């Protein structure tokens, strides 16, 4: 059961706003983590290619 169904309307609105803000912040945090991991992956792959080329020369 959703808590907003049992709360008085003003409290339900406040809770919903709070919950959405929390979820939005969490989503932004995880998006940043994903972007950082993707950048590390690209950097790591480029470095590995550079090292392999250097090793073959």
Residue pairs with C-beta under 8 A, 6 or more apart in sequence:
3 12
3 15
4 12
4 15
4 16
5 12
7 15
